[in-house]
Amino acid sequence: MPTPTESRRALVERILAIQHRAHKAFHRHMRRRTDGLPLTFPKLAVLGLISERPGLTVSELARRFMGAKSNISEMVERLCREGLLEKRTDEADQRLTRIHLTDGGRELLKEFWARHVAAAQEMLTGLSDEQLASVAQSLEVLAEALNESNSGGGED
């Protein structure tokens, strides 16, 4: 008979396996739904973060993505050339350059989000309203537990 620790470990491994399978399936479906949008997932991540936190610097972006500043800087430059981001000098500290979404960037994120929601609705049509509510509640519990365990590590 497994010990309580072994049972808990087995459940955690099951959660990780389920999360991995669900993520892969969702990712495959999303790729099909977002064909034609000029977005890669790294670009989407940068646009999404700037949407949530307008005015970050390249250094702040690099820290959040745990990436090399030069790589993030190149991506920001590319997104600026594509008209999705713009750089602005910080009014309080002229040495800093802050990054913001352009109207084009906001529109592209809006279009992506609409397709994202439509894809999720398609993929989840086999679930009843009660099952969807149960999944949502379970994910909220998981997200809260993860946020609490990471609360000492700074912002996401």
N, C-alpha and C positions, 0 to 999 in steps of 0.2 A: 504494500500500500504506500502511495507516495506521501511524503511529508507535506505539511501545509506550504512550506517554502517551494517545494518542487511543483506543487499544484499551481501556485501563484506564478512561478516561472513559466509553466506550460501555457497558462492563460496569456501572459505577456507575449510569449512567442507566437501564440495564435493571433493576438491582436496585430502584431507586427506583420505577420504573413497576410492577414486579411487586408490591412491598410495598404500593403505593397501591391497586392492583386487589384484592389479597387483603384489605386492611383494609376497603375499601368493601363487599366481598361479606360478610365476617364481620360487619360492623356491621349491615348490612341483616338478615341472618339472626338476629342477636342481638336486634334490636328486636322481631322477631316472637316470639321465644321468651320475652322478658321482659315482654310485654304483661300488664298486670294488676298488676305490681309498682309500688309508688309511688316509682319512682326515675327521675331524669334522669341523664344521664351526668355532669354536674357534681356532683350530689349523691353519686353513686356514687364519684366520684374523692375527694371529701372523706371519706366514710365509709371508703373503702379506705385512705387515708393515715392516718386516725386509728386504724384497726385495726392497721396496721403500726407506728405510732409514737404510742401513747397518750400523752396529756398535752401535746400541742402547744398553743401559744397561737394566737389568731387571727392575730397578727403573723407567727408562724412559718408558718402555713398560707398566708397571703397571699404571703410570700416564695417558698414552694415552688411556688405556682401562678402566680407573677408577675402577680398580680391586685391590684386595689385592696382595701385592708384593709376599706373600708366594704362592698364587695360580698361579700367572704368572711364578714364579720361578720353580714350579713343572712342569708346561707345557713346559717350556724351557728345563728342564732336560729331560723330556720324548722325546721331539723332537730331542735333542742331541743324546739320546740313539738310536733313530730310524734312525739316520744318516742324518737328514734333516737340523739341525742347528749345529753350532760349536761355542764354546766360545774362545775368544782370549784376552790375556792381552793387555791392552792399552799401546802402546809404550811410550807415553808421561807421563802417570800416571799409574804406575804399580799397584795401588790400584784398578783400574777399570777393569772390565771384559766386553768386548764388544761382541755382538752376531751377527753372520753372517750366511748366507745361505751356505749350502754345495752344491756341484754339484747335489747331489740327491734331495735336497730341490728345487733347480732351475728347475730340470727336472720335479718334481712333480707339481710345479706351472705351468710350461709350458703345461703339460698334462691337468691339471685342466682348464686352460684358453682356450685351444683348445676345450674341451668339453663344456665349458661355452658358447663360441661363437657359436658352433654348435647348442646347445640347444636354444639360442636366435634366431638364424636363423630359426629353426624349428617353434618356437612359433610365429614368426612374418611374416610367409609366407603369411598370409591373408592380409597384408598391402601392398599397392602400394608403389612405390619408393617415390612418392610425400607425402604420409602419413608418411612414415618413416622419411623423411626429416623434416616434420612438427613436429613430436614427438621429434626428436633430437634437433631441434631449441628451442622448448618449454622447454625441460629438461635443455638445456644450460642456458636459461634465468632464470629458477628456481635455478639451481646450483649457478649461479652468484649472485642472490639475497640472497641466503642462506649464501654464502661466505662473502658477504658484511655485512650482519647482524651479522655474527660471527667474523668479523675481529678484534674486540677488545678482543676476548677470546683466543688468541694464535693459534698455529697450530692445524690442524685436527688430 
